[in-house]
Each structure stands twice: as structure tokens, then as C-alpha cells.
């Protein structure tokens, strides 16, 4: 592992970026950073409160700022981004120029299960049971062009984290 290397995880809300980030960090002996947690620290508010009391635009500006700060940290990191992070401003360019990016691709059915079971109260965009499938399908379609810019596409239900590590090393960016 080279010094000061960054792996950015991008993908839909509920795709497992934070979980995979922790697993990669353990296996690669790297530090993991959850971008949403950095935003909450910076704003001294939860993501839900930021959306409620300000706006999505305000949140996206905080997200952009946090991404740029994390991208400049002088150490090796695994960065779990928020689902929309690569889709706004020049964020995907920042991600691509700062390290390797992985699209954590999770099938729609699994996203629905996860968001219904665990995540709904924490995610402002999915607070209603109504039309969750339609919301996710539209969001996926809108965001896919950004996610497809990632260096690797990893289907979370078909490959292990160890297989992802092998693929990352094959990029020769980790050697």
C-alpha cells in the first residue's frame, strides 16, 4: 500500500458504503472516514436537521466543503461518501483526482429492504413509505452517469470485500 492513498466509495443511499468502508479499513489497515459524519461535525447538526432547518442546497455546499477537506488530508483513507456526493458541483472530479473510486452497486430490491428496515428515519429523502421503489429507481437513473465514472464497479451482493481488494490491487494504484 502506497503512502497517502485514498479510496472513495460512491453509490446509492443504503448500498452499504459505510459498512464496506469499515471492512476495507480493517483489512487494509487504513483509517475510514464517513463523509456524512464529517458534515455533521462541521455543521454541529444531524443531516436530517440540516435538511429540515436549511435546505438540500445548503447541505450540498457543506458536503462539497467536507469532501475537499478530506481529499486534502495527508494520509491514506477510505472515504464513504453520501449517495449524492459525486453528483453535485465538481465533486466527482475531486474524487477522481484524489484517489481511486469504487461504485458500490447494490440491487434495487436490497436497497428497498435496507431502507425500509434500518435507514428510513435517518434519511430525509426516504421518510415516506409511499413510492419508495419509484423514488429509488428515479434516483438511481439520475445518479448512474456519475457512479459509472468510478474506477471500479463492485456489486455488493455478488462479490466479497476480499475480492474487491484483489480488484483494487489489480488497478496497480494500490501497489
C-alpha positions as protocol buffer text, in pm:
chain_id: "A"
residue {
  index: 1
  type: UNK
  ca { x: 0 y: 0 z: 0 }
}
residue {
  index: 2
  type: UNK
  ca { x: 146 y: 332 z: -103 }
}
residue {
  index: 3
  type: UNK
  ca { x: 152 y: 620 z: 139 }
}
residue {
  index: 4
  type: UNK
  ca { x: -128 y: 874 z: 137 }
}
residue {
  index: 5
  type: UNK
  ca { x: -367 y: 677 z: -77 }
}
residue {
  index: 6
  type: UNK
  ca { x: -742 y: 731 z: -83 }
}
residue {
  index: 7
  type: UNK
  ca { x: -1028 y: 500 z: -175 }
}
residue {
  index: 8
  type: UNK
  ca { x: -1363 y: 676 z: -227 }
}
residue {
  index: 9
  type: UNK
  ca { x: -1680 y: 469 z: -203 }
}
residue {
  index: 10
  type: UNK
  ca { x: -1976 y: 603 z: -403 }
}
residue {
  index: 11
  type: UNK
  ca { x: -2325 y: 462 z: -454 }
}
residue {
  index: 12
  type: UNK
  ca { x: -2689 y: 480 z: -362 }
}
residue {
  index: 13
  type: UNK
  ca { x: -2817 y: 552 z: -11 }
}
residue {
  index: 14
  type: UNK
  ca { x: -2833 y: 222 z: 174 }
}
residue {
  index: 15
  type: UNK
  ca { x: -2587 y: 49 z: -60 }
}
residue {
  index: 16
  type: UNK
  ca { x: -2350 y: -34 z: 224 }
}
residue {
  index: 17
  type: UNK
  ca { x: -2072 y: 218 z: 164 }
}
residue {
  index: 18
  type: UNK
  ca { x: -2013 y: 279 z: 535 }
}
residue {
  index: 19
  type: UNK
  ca { x: -2010 y: -93 z: 616 }
}
residue {
  index: 20
  type: UNK
  ca { x: -1777 y: -177 z: 328 }
}
residue {
  index: 21
  type: UNK
  ca { x: -1560 y: 119 z: 424 }
}
residue {
  index: 22
  type: UNK
  ca { x: -1512 y: -19 z: 776 }
}
residue {
  index: 23
  type: UNK
  ca { x: -1435 y: -367 z: 638 }
}
residue {
  index: 24
  type: UNK
  ca { x: -1181 y: -233 z: 389 }
}
residue {
  index: 25
  type: UNK
  ca { x: -1019 y: -18 z: 657 }
}
residue {
  index: 26
  type: UNK
  ca { x: -977 y: -320 z: 884 }
}
residue {
  index: 27
  type: UNK
  ca { x: -832 y: -540 z: 608 }
}
residue {
  index: 28
  type: UNK
  ca { x: -606 y: -273 z: 458 }
}
residue {
  index: 29
  type: UNK
  ca { x: -506 y: -118 z: 792 }
}
residue {
  index: 30
  type: UNK
  ca { x: -634 y: 223 z: 684 }
}
residue {
  index: 31
  type: UNK
  ca { x: -848 y: 487 z: 851 }
}
residue {
  index: 32
  type: UNK
  ca { x: -1210 y: 516 z: 741 }
}
residue {
  index: 33
  type: UNK
  ca { x: -1389 y: 850 z: 713 }
}
residue {
  index: 34
  type: UNK
  ca { x: -1767 y: 876 z: 676 }
}
residue {
  index: 35
  type: UNK
  ca { x: -1833 y: 1198 z: 487 }
}
residue {
  index: 36
  type: UNK
  ca { x: -2179 y: 1241 z: 641 }
}
residue {
  index: 37
  type: UNK
  ca { x: -2022 y: 1227 z: 988 }
}
residue {
  index: 38
  type: UNK
  ca { x: -1771 y: 1494 z: 886 }
}
residue {
  index: 39
  type: UNK
  ca { x: -2058 y: 1715 z: 765 }
}
residue {
  index: 40
  type: UNK
  ca { x: -2244 y: 1667 z: 1094 }
}
residue {
  index: 41
  type: UNK
  ca { x: -1929 y: 1759 z: 1288 }
}
residue {
  index: 42
  type: UNK
  ca { x: -1873 y: 2066 z: 1072 }
}
residue {
  index: 43
  type: UNK
  ca { x: -2237 y: 2182 z: 1097 }
}
residue {
  index: 44
  type: UNK
  ca { x: -2289 y: 2064 z: 1456 }
}
residue {
  index: 45
  type: UNK
  ca { x: -2623 y: 1925 z: 1336 }
}
residue {
  index: 46
  type: UNK
  ca { x: -2754 y: 1597 z: 1205 }
}
residue {
  index: 47
  type: UNK
  ca { x: -2807 y: 1553 z: 831 }
}
residue {
  index: 48
  type: UNK
  ca { x: -3181 y: 1538 z: 896 }
}
residue {
  index: 49
  type: UNK
  ca { x: -3168 y: 1869 z: 1089 }
}
residue {
  index: 50
  type: UNK
  ca { x: -2968 y: 2034 z: 811 }
}
residue {
  index: 51
  type: UNK
  ca { x: -3233 y: 1932 z: 555 }
}
residue {
  index: 52
  type: UNK
  ca { x: -3517 y: 2036 z: 789 }
}
residue {
  index: 53
  type: UNK
  ca { x: -3383 y: 2372 z: 904 }
}
residue {
  index: 54
  type: UNK
  ca { x: -3191 y: 2479 z: 596 }
}
residue {
  index: 55
  type: UNK
  ca { x: -3214 y: 2319 z: 252 }
}
residue {
  index: 56
  type: UNK
  ca { x: -3067 y: 2048 z: 36 }
}
residue {
  index: 57
  type: UNK
  ca { x: -2862 y: 2320 z: -135 }
}
residue {
  index: 58
  type: UNK
  ca { x: -2707 y: 2417 z: 199 }
}
residue {
  index: 59
  type: UNK
  ca { x: -2635 y: 2050 z: 271 }
}
residue {
  index: 60
  type: UNK
  ca { x: -2471 y: 2003 z: -71 }
}
residue {
  index: 61
  type: UNK
  ca { x: -2247 y: 2305 z: -8 }
}
residue {
  index: 62
  type: UNK
  ca { x: -2140 y: 2160 z: 328 }
}
residue {
  index: 63
  type: UNK
  ca { x: -2084 y: 1824 z: 158 }
}
residue {
  index: 64
  type: UNK
  ca { x: -1864 y: 1979 z: -110 }
}
residue {
  index: 65
  type: UNK
  ca { x: -1657 y: 2158 z: 152 }
}
residue {
  index: 66
  type: UNK
  ca { x: -1616 y: 1843 z: 364 }
}
residue {
  index: 67
  type: UNK
  ca { x: -1517 y: 1638 z: 58 }
}
residue {
  index: 68
  type: UNK
  ca { x: -1247 y: 1886 z: -40 }
}
residue {
  index: 69
  type: UNK
  ca { x: -1111 y: 1892 z: 315 }
}
residue {
  index: 70
  type: UNK
  ca { x: -1100 y: 1511 z: 338 }
}
residue {
  index: 71
  type: UNK
  ca { x: -942 y: 1482 z: -10 }
}
residue {
  index: 72
  type: UNK
  ca { x: -654 y: 1704 z: 110 }
}
residue {
  index: 73
  type: UNK
  ca { x: -580 y: 1511 z: 431 }
}
residue {
  index: 74
  type: UNK
  ca { x: -222 y: 1391 z: 413 }
}
residue {
  index: 75
  type: UNK
  ca { x: -278 y: 1024 z: 498 }
}
residue {
  index: 76
  type: UNK
  ca { x: -425 y: 709 z: 348 }
}
residue {
  index: 77
  type: UNK
  ca { x: -802 y: 692 z: 391 }
}
residue {
  index: 78
  type: UNK
  ca { x: -1112 y: 502 z: 294 }
}
residue {
  index: 79
  type: UNK
  ca { x: -1387 y: 763 z: 239 }
}
residue {
  index: 80
  type: UNK
  ca { x: -1754 y: 662 z: 243 }
}
residue {
  index: 81
  type: UNK
  ca { x: -1938 y: 938 z: 61 }
}
residue {
  index: 82
  type: UNK
  ca { x: -2306 y: 1021 z: 78 }
}
residue {
  index: 83
  type: UNK
  ca { x: -2520 y: 889 z: -206 }
}
residue {
  index: 84
  type: UNK
  ca { x: -2543 y: 1225 z: -380 }
}
residue {
  index: 85
  type: UNK
  ca { x: -2189 y: 1343 z: -318 }
}
residue {
  index: 86
  type: UNK
  ca { x: -2047 y: 1258 z: -662 }
}
residue {
  index: 87
  type: UNK
  ca { x: -2347 y: 1415 z: -838 }
}
residue {
  index: 88
  type: UNK
  ca { x: -2308 y: 1779 z: -738 }
}
residue {
  index: 89
  type: UNK
  ca { x: -2063 y: 2056 z: -821 }
}
residue {
  index: 90
  type: UNK
  ca { x: -1720 y: 1921 z: -924 }
}
residue {
  index: 91
  type: UNK
  ca { x: -1728 y: 1651 z: -656 }
}
residue {
  index: 92
  type: UNK
  ca { x: -1668 y: 1355 z: -891 }
}
residue {
  index: 93
  type: UNK
  ca { x: -1367 y: 1536 z: -1037 }
}
residue {
  index: 94
  type: UNK
  ca { x: -1232 y: 1589 z: -683 }
}
residue {
  index: 95
  type: UNK
  ca { x: -1288 y: 1220 z: -606 }
}
residue {
  index: 96
  type: UNK
  ca { x: -1123 y: 1100 z: -929 }
}
residue {
  index: 97
  type: UNK
  ca { x: -821 y: 1328 z: -891 }
}
residue {
  index: 98
  type: UNK
  ca { x: -767 y: 1240 z: -525 }
}
residue {
  index: 99
  type: UNK
  ca { x: -766 y: 861 z: -531 }
}
residue {
  index: 100
  type: UNK
  ca { x: -944 y: 554 z: -661 }
}
residue {
  index: 101
  type: UNK
  ca { x: -1323 y: 541 z: -668 }
}
residue {
  index: 102
  type: UNK
  ca { x: -1547 y: 239 z: -621 }
}
residue {
  index: 103
  type: UNK
  ca { x: -1915 y: 231 z: -718 }
}
residue {
  index: 104
  type: UNK
  ca { x: -2079 y: 15 z: -451 }
}
residue {
  index: 105
  type: UNK
  ca { x: -2367 y: -115 z: -660 }
}
residue {
  index: 106
  type: UNK
  ca { x: -2649 y: -279 z: -469 }
}
residue {
  index: 107
  type: UNK
  ca { x: -2961 y: -421 z: -637 }
}
residue {
  index: 108
  type: UNK
  ca { x: -3281 y: -219 z: -603 }
}
residue {
  index: 109
  type: UNK
  ca { x: -3461 y: -495 z: -409 }
}
residue {
  index: 110
  type: UNK
  ca { x: -3184 y: -497 z: -147 }
}
residue {
  index: 111
  type: UNK
  ca { x: -3188 y: -117 z: -122 }
}
residue {
  index: 112
  type: UNK
  ca { x: -3563 y: -125 z: -57 }
}
residue {
  index: 113
  type: UNK
  ca { x: -3523 y: -386 z: 218 }
}
residue {
  index: 114
  type: UNK
  ca { x: -3240 y: -193 z: 384 }
}
residue {
  index: 115
  type: UNK
  ca { x: -3409 y: 146 z: 366 }
}
residue {
  index: 116
  type: UNK
  ca { x: -3738 y: 10 z: 498 }
}
residue {
  index: 117
  type: UNK
  ca { x: -3577 y: -188 z: 778 }
}
residue {
  index: 118
  type: UNK
  ca { x: -3296 y: 29 z: 906 }
}
residue {
  index: 119
  type: UNK
  ca { x: -3243 y: 361 z: 740 }
}
residue {
  index: 120
  type: UNK
  ca { x: -3571 y: 537 z: 674 }
}
residue {
  index: 121
  type: UNK
  ca { x: -3573 y: 761 z: 982 }
}
residue {
  index: 122
  type: UNK
  ca { x: -3215 y: 873 z: 919 }
}
residue {
  index: 123
  type: UNK
  ca { x: -3255 y: 964 z: 553 }
}
residue {
  index: 124
  type: UNK
  ca { x: -3455 y: 1278 z: 469 }
}
residue {
  index: 125
  type: UNK
  ca { x: -3516 y: 1176 z: 108 }
}
residue {
  index: 126
  type: UNK
  ca { x: -3686 y: 850 z: 212 }
}
residue {
  index: 127
  type: UNK
  ca { x: -3904 y: 943 z: 507 }
}
residue {
  index: 128
  type: UNK
  ca { x: -4224 y: 822 z: 344 }
}
residue {
  index: 129
  type: UNK
  ca { x: -4325 y: 463 z: 267 }
}
residue {
  index: 130
  type: UNK
  ca { x: -4510 y: 591 z: -39 }
}
residue {
  index: 131
  type: UNK
  ca { x: -4337 y: 530 z: -367 }
}
residue {
  index: 132
  type: UNK
  ca { x: -4005 y: 414 z: -226 }
}
residue {
  index: 133
  type: UNK
  ca { x: -3940 y: 189 z: -526 }
}
residue {
  index: 134
  type: UNK
  ca { x: -4021 y: 469 z: -770 }
}
residue {
  index: 135
  type: UNK
  ca { x: -3808 y: 718 z: -576 }
}
residue {
  index: 136
  type: UNK
  ca { x: -3511 y: 479 z: -576 }
}
residue {
  index: 137
  type: UNK
  ca { x: -3550 y: 390 z: -945 }
}
residue {
  index: 138
  type: UNK
  ca { x: -3554 y: 758 z: -1044 }
}
residue {
  index: 139
  type: UNK
  ca { x: -3263 y: 843 z: -814 }
}
residue {
  index: 140
  type: UNK
  ca { x: -3059 y: 550 z: -949 }
}
residue {
  index: 141
  type: UNK
  ca { x: -3130 y: 653 z: -1308 }
}
residue {
  index: 142
  type: UNK
  ca { x: -3037 y: 1015 z: -1235 }
}
residue {
  index: 143
  type: UNK
  ca { x: -2718 y: 929 z: -1046 }
}
residue {
  index: 144
  type: UNK
  ca { x: -2592 y: 636 z: -1253 }
}
residue {
  index: 145
  type: UNK
  ca { x: -2396 y: 854 z: -1501 }
}
residue {
  index: 146
  type: UNK
  ca { x: -2193 y: 988 z: -1206 }
}
residue {
  index: 147
  type: UNK
  ca { x: -2147 y: 649 z: -1037 }
}
residue {
  index: 148
  type: UNK
  ca { x: -2034 y: 496 z: -1367 }
}
residue {
  index: 149
  type: UNK
  ca { x: -1736 y: 731 z: -1369 }
}
residue {
  index: 150
  type: UNK
  ca { x: -1588 y: 537 z: -1077 }
}
residue {
  index: 151
  type: UNK
  ca { x: -1272 y: 336 z: -1139 }
}
residue {
  index: 152
  type: UNK
  ca { x: -1441 y: 13 z: -1026 }
}
residue {
  index: 153
  type: UNK
  ca { x: -1797 y: -115 z: -1003 }
}
residue {
  index: 154
  type: UNK
  ca { x: -1843 y: -359 z: -714 }
}
residue {
  index: 155
  type: UNK
  ca { x: -2174 y: -544 z: -686 }
}
residue {
  index: 156
  type: UNK
  ca { x: -2213 y: -590 z: -313 }
}
residue {
  index: 157
  type: UNK
  ca { x: -2435 y: -897 z: -336 }
}
residue {
  index: 158
  type: UNK
  ca { x: -2205 y: -1086 z: -577 }
}
residue {
  index: 159
  type: UNK
  ca { x: -1851 y: -1019 z: -456 }
}
residue {
  index: 160
  type: UNK
  ca { x: -1676 y: -1028 z: -120 }
}
residue {
  index: 161
  type: UNK
  ca { x: -1470 y: -748 z: 26 }
}
residue {
  index: 162
  type: UNK
  ca { x: -1162 y: -966 z: -28 }
}
residue {
  index: 163
  type: UNK
  ca { x: -1248 y: -987 z: -399 }
}
residue {
  index: 164
  type: UNK
  ca { x: -1282 y: -609 z: -405 }
}
residue {
  index: 165
  type: UNK
  ca { x: -936 y: -575 z: -252 }
}
residue {
  index: 166
  type: UNK
  ca { x: -791 y: -800 z: -523 }
}
residue {
  index: 167
  type: UNK
  ca { x: -957 y: -586 z: -789 }
}
residue {
  index: 168
  type: UNK
  ca { x: -826 y: -267 z: -627 }
}
residue {
  index: 169
  type: UNK
  ca { x: -474 y: -407 z: -628 }
}
residue {
  index: 170
  type: UNK
  ca { x: -512 y: -505 z: -993 }
}
residue {
  index: 171
  type: UNK
  ca { x: -566 y: -139 z: -1075 }
}
residue {
  index: 172
  type: UNK
  ca { x: -199 y: -100 z: -977 }
}
residue {
  index: 173
  type: UNK
  ca { x: -296 y: 212 z: -789 }
}
residue {
  index: 174
  type: UNK
  ca { x: -251 y: 26 z: -460 }
}
residue {
  index: 175
  type: UNK
  ca { x: 89 y: -123 z: -533 }
}
